[in-house]
Amino acid sequence: MSVTDEIKSRIDIVELIGNTVQLKKAGRNYKGLCPFHSEKTPSFVVFPDSQNWRCFGACNEGGDVFNFVMKREGWDFPETLRFLAERAGVELEALDSHQAERSEARDRLRGLLNDLAHYFYEYLLTKPDAEHARAYIAGRGLNEQTVEAFGLGYAPNSWDAGSRYLLNLGYTAQELIDAGVVVVKEEGGTYDRFRDRLVIPIRDVRGGVVGFGARGFTPEAVPKYLNSPQSELFDKSSLLFGLDLARRTIRDGETAVIVEGYMDAIQAHQAGFSNVIAQMGTALTEAQLKLLSRYATKLILALDPDTAGQLATDRGREAIQRVSHAAADQATADGVWDFDQAEQSYHATRTIEFDAHGMMRYEARLGFDIRVIVLPAGQDPDDLIRENPGEWARLVENALPIVEYAIQTAVAGQNLDDPKIKSGIAARIAPVINDIANPVERSHYRQRLARMLKVDERALFPEGSPIPPPRGARSPKNQPTPAPRPERSGAEINLNPTVWREAFGLAALIQHPRLIYRVNRVLAECMPVLDASGYALADSLAAELTAADFAHPEHRLIFDGWRLALDQHESDPLPFLTRTLDPVSQSRLLSWLDQPLYALEKRITQPGVEIAPDRIYEAAIQALLDLRRQRLDEHIKELQFILSDIEQSGEGLTVWDYGEIIRQLLAARHRLDQARRHFGAPGSHAKTLTLRARTPLP
């Protein structure tokens, strides 16, 4: 049992509210004058069975003991939690001091990196010995606005200029080491990591500097690009360069274009292509793709011809790994990056499948439409965009699906009359096609490959050899692939299923921001429009998801915070949300996000039933619609009570008015049931939901 549930189970809501509101028993419930607005006829009702209250008058508000105390006292959730916990005799868990110390240390490192970025920027603009850096920037065609937007800077040709600046600001030598801005010498002491280089700050999605990429100016500068080392803040496997500036455009168009170099992305933004981001010098990782899934449904990979050739084969991963090992070994041998053994191992192993086979699995698992563009020989995006921005736009518009590109590349220039060549092509491409989740697309590409090779499709994909379903897809019997079930304590099993349904719905909304708009479209079709009759169930009949759809007070606060996070433009929604939540709610939220969505969802399904990844979206919509239906059921019961106990004089509506509202609630519930059944059906994501349009009450 959660802390809030335990508190509610120990507190008699009638007794608590009765301390400030004079209540009169009415059947099984209690009525009184609403404490939140002036009225003569009681419209405030307390329902002991459900431990809820509601004002049926001007307020049109309701909730549980938490909502009542928060509204009465004007407290936030933590204050209310402490008050009610003390009243109920429930002991609250103390905050973790170690977590607080770690958070403070991370904030110090962030401040250090931002201060150093400002130092490099000002040095570039003002110092005489940065003239060659300014000339280099001008030669790349970058203007002042772009330099300022990306915070480009210059690291002076000095062993300690940057570190002296930071030490004078009050940062410690250990903090400089932890931030990765200095290198520790074997014989003791440190020196600045970045010297005589153009410095490009690398930011997280909130725009905070977490590291640097530094470009050398001469062929003797090895490596050409030097990145910050792995640190508390800087993890190349989970960062994407330029996402802080590109995310709004990506979210609006749901399309991200991924290039390979920092300068490529910078040049694209200057030319107005603001949905372009760059990799961090390694192959794309699943963490990066999951980050992008918050904003985009389509990914376009802009590849140079060499990398594109690797992508077309199933040997891409091995090739990238060999390059990564060689780069790390060479850097260590040269003593340029000053890797210790752990960092060498990190750079050598932090690679991921970058072949077509791997990309198709990401498509299935993360729901992306992944496409490829190949640049003209000898050109990178930086060159092409400067010389011919129209051609760049054309390439992006006509990007090829991964499988189509893989097929075209595999057969290009090959003698398709040679059976051995045909066999080799089939061996490389067939596994890629088999990883396509959508059966229609899979069938299309099977036929296409068979036609191009002039081979019977059954020879390429023999029916006698069952093709393993792609990861995340359902088995032939339409059953989800079993996944390990996490152990559950007895306390978890006994929790109210509504709590888990709400947790699953909120976690799904936060991990898939576009989900809320789809839910709202369904609700807009299901809910009627009430006229200005003096009483409106604004929360239960709202055409969009509201905080009132969540029974748990903490969940209401998290939902309100999430809507605010989506509406603001200061930073990425999730970091914004976590910053605005109190520590208790923040801990609850992070505990949800630390586990797969299906692990939350299956706590409210039948025992033994799993949910496949391709059904998470539909399951989340169904769960959120369930919450609205539960609210409708509660209001129907409440209104039926009011109808049986209605007073014929004073404030309030007539018997006919209440009866008509109940009829509308029942009709809305029926339409919700239709929608819930739709999203619970196999393959529902491919269907179109059509319900009666919203109409006002007569």
C-alpha positions as CSV (number, residue, x, y, z in Angstrom):
1,M,0.0,0.0,0.0
2,S,1.4,3.4,-0.9
3,V,1.8,6.1,1.7
4,T,-1.1,8.2,0.3
5,D,-3.4,5.2,0.2
6,E,-2.5,4.3,3.8
7,I,-3.2,7.9,4.9
8,K,-6.6,7.8,3.2
9,S,-7.5,4.5,4.7
10,R,-6.8,5.9,8.2
11,I,-8.7,9.2,7.9
12,D,-12.4,9.4,8.0
13,I,-13.3,12.0,5.3
14,V,-16.6,12.8,7.0
15,E,-14.8,13.6,10.3
16,L,-12.1,15.7,8.6
17,I,-14.4,17.8,6.5
18,G,-16.9,18.0,9.3
19,N,-14.4,20.0,11.3
20,T,-14.9,22.9,9.0
21,V,-18.2,22.2,7.2
22,Q,-21.5,21.6,9.0
23,L,-22.7,18.3,7.4
24,K,-26.2,16.8,7.5
25,K,-26.7,13.2,6.8
26,A,-28.7,12.5,3.6
27,G,-29.2,8.8,3.1
28,R,-25.8,7.2,3.0
29,N,-24.1,10.5,2.3
30,Y,-23.7,13.9,3.9
31,K,-24.6,17.4,2.6
32,G,-23.6,20.9,3.6
33,L,-22.9,24.4,2.4
34,C,-19.8,24.6,0.2
35,P,-16.9,26.1,2.0
36,F,-15.4,27.4,-1.2
37,H,-18.2,29.7,-2.4
38,S,-21.2,31.5,-1.0
39,E,-24.5,29.6,-1.2
40,K,-27.8,29.3,0.6
41,T,-28.8,25.8,-0.5
42,P,-26.4,23.0,0.2
43,S,-24.7,21.7,-2.9
44,F,-21.6,20.2,-1.2
45,V,-21.8,16.5,-0.7
46,V,-19.4,14.0,1.0
47,F,-19.5,10.4,-0.1
48,P,-18.2,8.1,2.7
49,D,-18.2,4.9,0.6
50,S,-15.8,6.4,-2.0
51,Q,-14.1,8.7,0.5
52,N,-14.7,11.6,-2.0
53,W,-16.4,15.0,-1.9
54,R,-18.0,17.1,-4.6
55,C,-19.6,20.6,-4.9
56,F,-22.5,20.4,-7.3
57,G,-22.9,24.2,-7.3
58,A,-20.7,27.0,-8.6
59,C,-17.4,25.4,-7.7
60,N,-18.0,22.1,-9.6
61,E,-14.9,20.7,-7.9
62,G,-14.3,17.5,-6.0
63,G,-11.7,15.0,-4.9
64,D,-10.4,13.2,-1.8
65,V,-9.0,14.3,1.5
66,F,-5.8,15.5,-0.1
67,N,-7.7,17.7,-2.6
68,F,-9.9,19.2,0.1
69,V,-7.0,20.1,2.4
70,M,-4.9,21.5,-0.4
71,K,-7.9,23.7,-1.6
72,R,-8.9,24.7,1.9
73,E,-5.4,25.6,3.1
74,G,-3.7,26.6,-0.1
75,W,-0.9,24.1,0.5
76,D,1.1,22.2,-2.1
77,F,1.2,18.4,-2.1
78,P,4.3,17.9,0.2
79,E,2.8,20.2,2.9
80,T,-0.5,18.4,2.7
81,L,1.2,15.0,2.8
82,R,3.1,15.9,5.9
83,F,0.0,17.3,7.6
84,L,-2.3,14.3,6.8
85,A,0.5,11.8,7.6
86,E,0.9,13.3,11.1
87,R,-2.9,13.3,11.6
88,A,-3.1,9.7,10.4
89,G,0.0,8.5,12.4
90,V,1.8,7.5,9.2
91,E,5.6,7.8,9.2
92,L,7.1,9.4,6.1
93,E,10.4,8.2,4.6
94,A,13.1,10.7,5.0
95,L,14.7,12.2,2.0
96,D,18.0,10.6,0.9
97,S,20.8,13.0,1.9
98,H,23.2,11.3,-0.5
99,Q,20.9,12.1,-3.4
100,A,20.8,15.7,-2.4
101,E,24.5,15.9,-2.2
102,R,24.9,14.3,-5.6
103,S,22.4,16.7,-7.1
104,E,24.3,19.7,-5.7
105,A,27.6,18.3,-7.1
106,R,26.1,17.9,-10.5
107,D,24.7,21.4,-10.4
108,R,28.2,22.7,-9.6
109,L,29.7,20.8,-12.6
110,R,27.0,22.3,-14.9
111,G,27.8,25.8,-13.7
112,L,31.5,25.1,-14.3
113,L,31.0,24.0,-17.9
114,N,28.7,26.9,-18.6
115,D,31.2,29.3,-17.2
116,L,34.0,27.8,-19.3
117,A,31.8,27.9,-22.4
118,H,31.3,31.6,-21.8
119,Y,35.0,32.1,-21.4
120,F,35.8,30.4,-24.7
121,Y,33.1,32.4,-26.5
122,E,34.3,35.8,-25.2
123,Y,37.9,34.8,-26.0
124,L,37.0,34.0,-29.6
125,L,35.3,37.4,-30.0
126,T,37.8,39.7,-28.3
127,K,41.3,38.3,-28.1
128,P,44.0,39.0,-30.7
129,D,45.5,35.5,-30.5
130,A,42.1,34.1,-31.6
131,E,42.3,35.8,-35.0
132,H,43.0,32.6,-36.8
133,A,40.0,31.0,-35.2
134,R,37.8,33.9,-36.4
135,A,39.2,33.5,-39.9
136,Y,38.5,29.8,-39.8
137,I,34.8,30.5,-38.9
138,A,34.5,33.1,-41.6
139,G,36.0,30.7,-44.1
140,R,33.3,28.2,-43.2
141,G,30.7,30.8,-44.0
142,L,29.3,31.0,-40.4
143,N,27.8,34.4,-39.4
144,E,27.7,36.1,-36.0
145,Q,24.1,34.9,-35.2
146,T,25.2,31.3,-35.7
147,V,28.3,31.7,-33.6
148,E,26.2,33.1,-30.8
149,A,23.4,30.6,-31.1
150,F,25.8,27.6,-30.8
151,G,28.1,29.4,-28.4
152,L,31.2,28.7,-30.5
153,G,34.5,29.6,-28.8
154,Y,38.2,29.4,-28.9
155,A,40.5,27.6,-26.4
156,P,43.7,29.5,-26.1
157,N,47.1,27.9,-26.9
158,S,47.9,27.6,-23.2
159,W,48.4,24.8,-20.7
160,D,46.5,26.4,-17.9
161,A,44.5,29.5,-19.1
162,G,41.1,27.9,-18.8
163,S,41.8,26.1,-15.5
164,R,43.2,29.3,-13.9
165,Y,40.0,31.2,-15.0
166,L,37.8,28.5,-13.4
167,L,39.9,28.3,-10.2
168,N,39.6,32.1,-9.8
169,L,35.8,31.7,-10.0
170,G,35.9,29.4,-6.9
171,Y,35.8,26.0,-8.5
172,T,38.1,23.3,-7.1
173,A,40.8,21.4,-8.8
174,Q,38.8,18.2,-8.3
175,E,35.7,19.7,-9.9
176,L,37.8,20.6,-13.0
177,I,38.9,16.9,-13.2
178,D,35.4,15.6,-12.7
179,A,34.1,17.9,-15.5
180,G,36.8,16.6,-17.8
181,V,38.2,20.0,-18.7
182,V,41.7,19.1,-17.5
183,V,43.9,16.1,-17.9
184,V,45.7,14.5,-14.9
185,K,49.4,13.9,-15.6
186,E,51.0,10.6,-14.5
187,E,53.7,12.5,-12.5
188,G,51.1,14.7,-10.9
189,G,49.4,17.9,-11.7
190,T,47.0,18.8,-14.5
191,Y,46.9,20.7,-17.8
192,D,44.0,22.0,-19.9
193,R,42.5,19.4,-22.2
194,F,41.5,21.9,-24.9
195,R,44.2,24.0,-26.4
196,D,44.4,26.0,-29.6
197,R,41.1,24.6,-30.9
198,L,37.7,25.9,-32.0
199,V,35.4,24.8,-29.2
200,I,31.9,23.7,-29.8
201,P,29.8,23.4,-26.6
202,I,27.7,20.2,-26.4
203,R,24.4,20.7,-24.6
204,D,21.7,18.5,-23.3
205,V,18.1,19.0,-24.4
206,R,17.6,21.7,-21.8
207,G,20.4,23.7,-23.3
208,G,22.9,23.2,-20.5
209,V,26.5,22.6,-21.4
210,V,27.6,19.1,-20.5
211,G,30.8,18.9,-22.6
212,F,32.8,20.1,-25.5
213,G,33.8,19.1,-29.0
214,A,37.0,20.9,-30.1
215,R,38.3,21.1,-33.6
216,G,41.9,21.5,-34.5
217,F,43.0,24.0,-37.2
218,T,45.9,22.1,-38.8
219,P,46.5,18.6,-40.2
220,E,49.0,18.2,-37.3
221,A,46.1,18.5,-34.8
222,V,45.4,14.9,-33.9
223,P,42.6,14.0,-33.5
224,K,40.8,16.5,-35.7
225,Y,37.9,16.5,-33.2
226,L,38.6,16.1,-29.5
227,N,35.6,15.5,-27.3
228,S,35.2,15.7,-23.6
229,P,35.7,12.4,-21.8
230,Q,33.0,10.3,-20.3
231,S,31.9,12.0,-17.1
232,E,29.0,12.4,-14.7
233,L,27.3,14.7,-17.2
234,F,28.8,13.8,-20.6
235,D,27.8,10.5,-22.1
236,K,28.1,10.4,-25.9
237,S,25.8,7.4,-26.1
238,S,22.8,9.4,-24.9
239,L,23.5,12.8,-26.4
240,L,22.7,14.3,-29.8
241,F,24.4,17.5,-30.9
242,G,22.0,20.4,-31.6
243,L,18.9,18.7,-30.2
244,D,18.3,21.6,-27.8
245,L,17.9,24.0,-30.7
246,A,16.2,21.5,-33.1
247,R,13.7,19.8,-30.8
248,R,10.8,22.3,-31.4
249,T,11.1,22.1,-35.1
250,I,11.4,18.3,-34.9
251,R,8.4,18.0,-32.7
252,D,6.3,20.2,-35.0
253,G,7.2,18.2,-38.2
254,E,7.8,14.9,-36.3
255,T,10.9,14.5,-38.5
256,A,14.6,14.6,-37.5
257,V,17.5,14.6,-40.0
258,I,20.7,13.1,-38.5
259,V,24.1,14.1,-39.9
260,E,27.5,12.9,-38.9
261,G,29.4,16.1,-38.0
262,Y,29.0,19.1,-35.7
263,M,29.7,21.6,-38.6
264,D,27.1,19.8,-40.8
265,A,24.4,20.5,-38.2
266,I,25.6,24.1,-37.6
267,Q,25.6,24.9,-41.3
268,A,22.1,23.3,-41.7
269,H,20.6,25.5,-39.0
270,Q,22.1,28.6,-40.4
271,A,20.5,27.8,-43.8
272,G,17.1,27.3,-42.1
273,F,17.0,23.5,-41.8
274,S,16.5,23.6,-38.1
275,N,15.4,19.9,-37.7
276,V,19.0,18.7,-38.2
277,I,21.0,17.2,-35.4
278,A,24.4,15.4,-35.4
279,Q,25.7,12.1,-34.0
280,M,28.4,12.3,-31.4
281,G,31.1,10.6,-33.4
282,T,29.9,7.1,-32.8
283,A,27.1,4.9,-34.3
284,L,23.6,5.7,-33.2
285,T,22.6,4.1,-29.9
286,E,19.3,2.9,-28.7
287,A,19.4,5.6,-25.9
288,Q,19.7,8.3,-28.6
289,L,16.9,6.9,-30.6
290,K,14.6,6.6,-27.5
291,L,15.4,10.3,-26.8
292,L,14.4,11.2,-30.3
293,S,11.2,9.1,-30.1
294,R,9.8,11.8,-27.8
295,Y,9.8,14.3,-30.7
296,A,9.9,12.4,-34.0
297,T,8.2,9.6,-35.8
298,K,10.5,9.8,-38.9
299,L,14.3,9.7,-38.9
300,I,16.3,10.6,-42.0
301,L,20.0,9.5,-41.9
302,A,22.2,11.6,-44.1
303,L,25.2,9.4,-44.9
304,D,28.3,9.8,-46.8
305,P,28.9,7.2,-49.5
306,D,31.3,5.1,-47.4
307,T,29.0,4.9,-44.4
308,A,26.1,4.3,-46.7
309,G,27.8,1.3,-48.1
310,Q,28.4,-0.1,-44.7
311,L,24.7,0.4,-43.9
312,A,23.6,-1.7,-46.8
313,T,25.3,-4.8,-45.5
314,D,24.9,-7.0,-42.5
315,R,28.6,-6.4,-41.7
316,G,28.1,-2.8,-40.7
317,R,28.3,-3.4,-37.0
318,E,31.6,-5.3,-37.2
319,A,33.1,-2.6,-39.4
320,I,32.1,0.2,-37.0
321,Q,33.5,-1.8,-34.1
322,R,36.8,-2.3,-35.9
323,V,37.1,1.4,-36.6
324,S,36.2,2.3,-33.0
325,H,38.7,-0.1,-31.6
326,A,41.4,1.2,-33.9
327,A,40.6,4.8,-33.1
328,A,40.7,4.2,-29.3
329,D,43.9,2.2,-29.6
330,Q,45.6,4.9,-31.8
331,A,44.5,7.7,-29.5
332,T,45.9,5.9,-26.5
333,A,49.2,5.1,-28.3
334,D,49.6,8.7,-29.4
335,G,48.8,10.0,-25.9
336,V,46.5,12.6,-27.4
337,W,43.3,11.8,-25.6
338,D,45.0,10.6,-22.4
339,F,42.5,7.8,-22.0
340,D,42.9,5.6,-19.0
341,Q,42.1,1.9,-19.4
342,A,38.5,2.3,-18.5
343,E,37.9,5.1,-21.0
344,Q,39.7,3.2,-23.7
345,S,37.4,0.2,-23.1
346,Y,34.4,2.5,-23.1
347,H,35.2,4.1,-26.5
348,A,36.0,0.7,-27.9
349,T,32.8,-1.0,-26.9
350,R,30.1,1.8,-26.9
351,T,29.0,0.9,-30.4
352,I,25.7,-0.4,-31.6
353,E,24.3,-2.0,-34.7
354,F,24.3,0.5,-37.5
355,D,23.4,-1.8,-40.3
356,A,20.1,-2.1,-42.1
357,H,19.2,-5.2,-40.1
358,G,19.6,-3.3,-36.8
359,M,17.8,-0.2,-38.1
360,M,14.8,-2.3,-39.0
361,R,14.6,-3.7,-35.4
362,Y,14.6,-0.1,-34.2
363,E,11.8,0.7,-36.5
364,A,9.7,-2.1,-35.0
365,R,10.6,-1.5,-31.4
366,L,10.5,2.3,-31.3
367,G,7.9,2.9,-34.0
368,F,10.1,5.0,-36.3
369,D,10.0,5.4,-40.0
370,I,13.7,5.4,-40.8
371,R,14.9,6.6,-44.1
372,V,18.3,7.2,-45.8
373,I,19.8,9.9,-48.1
374,V,23.2,9.5,-49.7
375,L,25.2,12.6,-50.5
376,P,27.0,13.1,-53.8
377,A,30.5,11.7,-53.8
378,G,33.0,14.0,-52.2
379,Q,30.4,16.2,-50.5
380,D,29.3,16.4,-46.9
381,P,26.1,18.2,-45.7
382,D,28.2,21.3,-44.8
383,D,29.5,21.6,-48.4
384,L,26.2,20.7,-50.1
385,I,24.0,23.1,-48.0
386,R,26.4,26.0,-48.7
387,E,26.6,25.3,-52.4
388,N,23.1,24.1,-53.2
389,P,20.5,24.2,-50.4
390,G,17.8,23.3,-52.8
391,E,19.5,20.0,-53.6
392,W,19.7,19.2,-49.9
393,A,16.0,19.9,-49.5
394,R,15.3,17.6,-52.5
395,L,17.4,14.8,-51.0
396,V,15.6,15.0,-47.7
397,E,12.2,15.0,-49.4
398,N,13.0,11.9,-51.4
399,A,14.8,9.9,-48.7
400,L,14.5,6.2,-49.2
401,P,13.1,3.7,-46.7
402,I,15.9,1.6,-45.1
403,V,14.9,-1.6,-46.9
404,E,14.5,0.0,-50.3
405,Y,17.9,1.6,-50.0
406,A,19.4,-1.7,-48.9
407,I,17.9,-3.5,-51.9
408,Q,19.0,-0.8,-54.4
409,T,22.5,-0.7,-53.0
410,A,22.9,-4.4,-52.9
411,V,21.9,-4.9,-56.6
412,A,23.6,-1.8,-58.0
413,G,26.3,-2.8,-60.6
414,Q,25.8,-6.5,-59.9
415,N,25.4,-9.2,-62.5
416,L,22.0,-10.5,-61.6
417,D,22.3,-13.4,-64.0
418,D,25.0,-15.0,-61.8
419,P,23.3,-17.3,-59.4
420,K,26.0,-17.0,-56.7
421,I,25.7,-13.2,-56.8
422,K,21.9,-13.6,-56.4
423,S,22.4,-15.9,-53.5
424,G,24.8,-13.5,-51.8
425,I,22.3,-10.6,-52.2
426,A,19.4,-12.7,-50.9
427,A,21.5,-13.8,-47.9
428,R,22.1,-10.1,-46.9
429,I,18.7,-8.6,-47.7
430,A,16.3,-11.4,-46.6
431,P,17.0,-11.0,-42.9
432,V,16.4,-7.2,-43.3
433,I,13.0,-7.8,-44.9
434,N,12.1,-10.4,-42.2
435,D,12.6,-7.7,-39.5
436,I,9.8,-5.5,-41.0
437,A,7.0,-5.5,-38.4
438,N,4.2,-4.5,-40.7
439,P,3.0,-7.6,-42.7
440,V,1.9,-5.6,-45.7
441,E,5.3,-3.9,-46.0
442,R,7.1,-7.2,-45.4
443,S,5.1,-8.9,-48.2
444,H,5.8,-5.9,-50.6
445,Y,9.5,-6.1,-50.1
446,R,9.6,-9.9,-50.4
447,Q,7.9,-9.6,-53.8
448,R,10.1,-6.7,-54.8
449,L,13.3,-8.6,-54.0
450,A,12.0,-11.7,-55.8
451,R,11.2,-9.7,-59.0
452,M,14.6,-8.0,-59.0
453,L,16.5,-11.2,-58.6
454,K,14.1,-13.1,-60.9
455,V,13.7,-15.8,-58.4
456,D,10.5,-17.5,-57.0
457,E,9.5,-15.8,-53.8
458,R,9.2,-19.2,-52.1
459,A,12.8,-19.9,-52.8
460,L,13.8,-16.7,-51.0
461,F,11.3,-17.1,-48.2
462,P,10.4,-20.8,-48.0
463,E,7.1,-21.4,-46.2
464,G,8.6,-24.5,-44.6
465,S,11.1,-22.4,-42.7
466,P,9.1,-20.2,-40.3
467,I,10.4,-16.7,-40.3
468,P,11.1,-15.4,-36.8
469,P,8.8,-12.5,-36.0
470,P,10.6,-9.2,-35.6
471,R,11.3,-7.9,-32.2
472,G,8.3,-6.3,-30.8
473,A,5.9,-8.0,-33.2
474,R,3.2,-10.5,-32.2
475,S,3.6,-14.2,-32.9
476,P,1.7,-15.9,-35.7
477,K,-1.0,-16.8,-33.1
478,N,-1.5,-13.2,-32.3
479,Q,-0.1,-13.6,-28.9
480,P,2.5,-11.3,-27.5
481,T,6.0,-12.6,-27.1
482,P,6.5,-13.5,-23.4
483,A,8.8,-11.3,-21.4
484,P,10.4,-11.8,-18.0
485,R,7.9,-10.8,-15.4
486,P,9.4,-8.7,-12.6
487,E,8.9,-9.9,-9.1
488,R,6.2,-8.2,-7.2
489,S,5.9,-7.9,-3.5
490,G,2.7,-8.6,-1.6
491,A,2.2,-4.9,-1.0
492,E,2.4,-4.2,-4.7
493,I,-0.2,-6.9,-5.5
494,N,-2.6,-5.5,-3.0
495,L,-2.5,-2.0,-4.4
496,N,-5.7,-0.5,-5.9
497,P,-5.7,-1.4,-9.6
498,T,-6.7,2.2,-10.4
499,V,-3.4,3.4,-9.0
500,W,-1.5,1.2,-11.4
501,R,-3.7,2.2,-14.3
502,E,-3.1,5.9,-13.6
503,A,0.6,5.3,-13.2
504,F,0.7,3.4,-16.5
505,G,-1.3,6.1,-18.3
506,L,0.9,9.0,-17.0
507,A,4.1,7.2,-17.7
508,A,2.9,6.5,-21.3
509,L,1.9,10.2,-21.7
510,I,5.3,11.3,-20.6
511,Q,7.3,8.8,-22.6
512,H,5.1,9.5,-25.7
513,P,4.2,13.2,-25.7
514,R,2.1,12.9,-28.9
515,L,-0.2,10.4,-27.1
516,I,-2.2,13.1,-25.3
517,Y,-3.3,14.6,-28.6
518,R,-4.6,11.3,-29.8
519,V,-6.5,10.7,-26.6
520,N,-8.0,14.1,-26.8
521,R,-9.3,13.4,-30.3
522,V,-11.1,10.4,-29.0
523,L,-12.6,12.3,-26.0
524,A,-13.7,15.1,-28.3
525,E,-15.7,12.6,-30.3
526,C,-17.2,10.9,-27.2
527,M,-18.1,13.8,-25.0
528,P,-21.2,16.0,-25.4
529,V,-21.2,19.8,-25.0
530,L,-23.2,21.1,-22.1
531,D,-25.0,24.4,-22.5
532,A,-24.8,27.3,-20.0
533,S,-27.4,25.8,-17.7
534,G,-25.7,26.7,-14.5
535,Y,-24.2,23.3,-13.9
536,A,-21.5,21.7,-16.0
537,L,-19.4,18.6,-15.2
538,A,-16.5,20.3,-16.9
539,D,-14.0,17.6,-15.7
540,S,-16.0,14.5,-16.6
541,L,-17.4,15.8,-19.9
542,A,-14.3,17.7,-21.0
543,A,-13.3,17.2,-24.6
544,E,-9.7,16.6,-23.4
545,L,-7.9,14.8,-20.7
546,T,-7.8,16.7,-17.4
547,A,-6.3,16.3,-14.0
548,A,-9.7,15.3,-12.7
549,D,-9.4,12.1,-14.7
550,F,-6.9,10.9,-12.1
551,A,-8.2,10.0,-8.7
552,H,-4.8,10.0,-6.9
553,P,-4.0,13.6,-5.8
554,E,-0.3,13.1,-6.6
555,H,-1.1,11.9,-10.1
556,R,-3.2,15.0,-10.6
557,L,-0.3,17.2,-9.8
558,I,2.0,15.3,-12.1
559,F,-0.5,15.6,-14.9
560,D,-0.9,19.3,-14.4
561,G,2.9,19.6,-14.4
562,W,3.1,17.6,-17.6
563,R,0.6,19.9,-19.4
564,L,2.5,22.9,-18.2
565,A,5.8,21.3,-19.4
566,L,4.3,20.7,-22.9
567,D,3.1,24.3,-23.2
568,Q,6.3,25.9,-22.2
569,H,9.3,26.5,-24.5
570,E,12.1,26.9,-22.0
571,S,13.4,23.4,-22.1
572,D,12.6,19.8,-22.9
573,P,9.3,18.8,-21.2
574,L,10.6,15.9,-19.0
575,P,13.5,17.8,-17.4
576,F,11.1,20.8,-16.9
577,L,8.5,18.5,-15.3
578,T,11.0,17.0,-12.9
579,R,12.3,20.4,-11.9
580,T,8.9,21.6,-11.0
581,L,7.8,18.6,-9.0
582,D,8.3,18.3,-5.3
583,P,10.8,15.6,-4.2
584,V,8.0,13.1,-3.3
585,S,6.3,13.3,-6.7
586,Q,9.6,13.5,-8.5
587,S,10.7,10.2,-6.9
588,R,7.3,8.6,-7.8
589,L,7.7,9.7,-11.4
590,L,11.3,8.5,-11.8
591,S,10.3,5.1,-10.4
592,W,7.8,4.7,-13.2
593,L,10.3,5.8,-15.9
594,D,12.9,3.3,-14.6
595,Q,10.8,0.4,-15.8
596,P,9.3,-0.7,-19.1
597,L,5.7,0.5,-19.8
598,Y,4.5,-3.1,-20.1
599,A,5.7,-3.7,-16.5
600,L,3.4,-1.0,-15.3
601,E,0.6,-1.9,-17.6
602,K,0.5,-5.6,-16.8
603,R,-0.2,-5.0,-13.2
604,I,-3.8,-4.1,-14.2
605,T,-4.3,-6.9,-16.8
606,Q,-5.3,-10.5,-16.2
607,P,-2.6,-12.6,-14.5
608,G,-0.2,-14.1,-17.1
609,V,-1.2,-11.7,-19.8
610,E,1.7,-9.7,-21.4
611,I,1.6,-6.7,-23.7
612,A,3.7,-6.6,-26.8
613,P,5.6,-3.3,-27.5
614,D,3.5,-2.7,-30.7
615,R,0.3,-2.6,-28.4
616,I,1.6,-0.2,-25.8
617,Y,0.2,2.8,-27.6
618,E,-3.3,1.3,-27.9
619,A,-3.1,-0.1,-24.3
620,A,-2.2,3.4,-23.0
621,I,-5.2,5.0,-24.8
622,Q,-7.5,2.3,-23.5
623,A,-6.2,2.8,-19.9
624,L,-6.7,6.6,-20.1
625,L,-10.2,6.1,-21.5
626,D,-10.9,3.7,-18.6
627,L,-10.0,6.5,-16.2
628,R,-12.6,8.8,-17.8
629,R,-15.2,6.1,-17.8
630,Q,-14.5,5.6,-14.1
631,R,-15.1,9.3,-13.5
632,L,-18.4,9.1,-15.5
633,D,-19.5,6.2,-13.3
634,E,-18.8,8.1,-10.2
635,H,-20.7,11.2,-11.4
636,I,-23.7,9.1,-12.5
637,K,-23.9,7.6,-9.0
638,E,-23.5,11.1,-7.4
639,L,-26.1,12.6,-9.6
640,Q,-28.5,9.8,-9.0
641,F,-28.1,10.5,-5.3
642,I,-28.8,14.2,-5.9
643,L,-31.8,13.4,-8.0
644,S,-33.3,11.2,-5.2
645,D,-32.7,13.9,-2.6
646,I,-33.2,17.1,-4.6
647,E,-34.8,20.1,-3.0
648,Q,-37.5,21.9,-5.0
649,S,-36.5,25.4,-4.0
650,G,-33.3,27.5,-3.8
651,E,-30.2,26.9,-5.9
652,G,-29.6,24.0,-8.2
653,L,-31.2,22.6,-11.3
654,T,-34.6,21.0,-11.8
655,V,-35.3,17.3,-11.7
656,W,-35.5,17.4,-15.5
657,D,-32.1,19.1,-15.7
658,Y,-30.4,16.5,-13.6
659,G,-32.1,13.7,-15.4
660,E,-30.9,15.1,-18.7
661,I,-27.3,15.4,-17.5
662,I,-27.5,11.8,-16.3
663,R,-28.7,10.7,-19.8
664,Q,-25.8,12.6,-21.4
665,L,-23.4,10.9,-19.1
666,L,-24.8,7.5,-19.9
667,A,-24.5,8.3,-23.7
668,A,-20.9,9.5,-23.2
669,R,-20.1,6.3,-21.3
670,H,-21.5,4.2,-24.1
671,R,-19.3,6.0,-26.7
672,L,-16.3,5.6,-24.4
673,D,-17.0,1.9,-24.2
674,Q,-17.0,1.8,-28.1
675,A,-13.7,3.6,-28.1
676,R,-12.2,1.3,-25.5
677,R,-13.2,-1.8,-27.4
678,H,-11.7,-0.3,-30.5
679,F,-8.3,0.2,-28.9
680,G,-8.4,-3.2,-27.2
681,A,-8.8,-5.0,-30.5
682,P,-5.8,-6.6,-32.3
683,G,-4.5,-4.3,-35.0
684,S,-6.5,-1.4,-33.8
685,H,-3.7,1.1,-34.6
686,A,-4.5,0.5,-38.3
687,K,-8.2,1.3,-38.0
688,T,-10.0,4.6,-38.0
689,L,-12.3,5.3,-35.1
690,T,-15.6,7.1,-36.0
691,L,-18.0,8.2,-33.3
692,R,-20.9,10.6,-33.2
693,A,-19.7,14.2,-33.3
694,R,-20.0,16.3,-30.2
695,T,-23.3,18.0,-29.9
696,P,-24.7,20.4,-27.3
697,L,-27.5,19.5,-24.9
698,P,-30.9,20.4,-26.1
